Amino acid sequence: MDKKQISGTLILVLISVIFLGCIHIMSHEKAIEPQTSVGTGRGYSSQIKVEVTLQGNTIVSIDLLESGDTPGLIDAAFDGIVRSVLKKQSTEDIDAVTGATGSSKGVMEAIKNALEDA
């Protein structure tokens, strides 16, 4: 074998090893089961309960389970806060929804508590 054939063979082996390693990592990541956790927080006029679903370290969904806050306000607060948390994948530096500050704080507290318990 000349140098080109040896180099080509080594490159092919290296690419194969990298490819097989990636397949192993990807199949392992897919095997991670979603985990849910429930948290509560004090809203404007009631306890707010949420369920947070994580897959690995990724927040994949947040569901409102219970709230006695005013329906229009809790809906606006929940939707705005959840959208921000899912986008940032964090509860840090999330602003309260204007006009629904108490409900927003309760939603944030419930999400933080659920993440701490996860």
Buried (B, 14 or more C-beta within 10 A) or exposed (E): EEEEEEEEEEEEEEEEEEEEEEEEEEEEEEEEEEEEBBBBBEBBBBBBBBBBBBBEEEBBEBEBEEBEBBEEBBBBBBBBBBEBBBEEEEBEEBEBBEEBBBBBBBBBBBBBBBBEEB
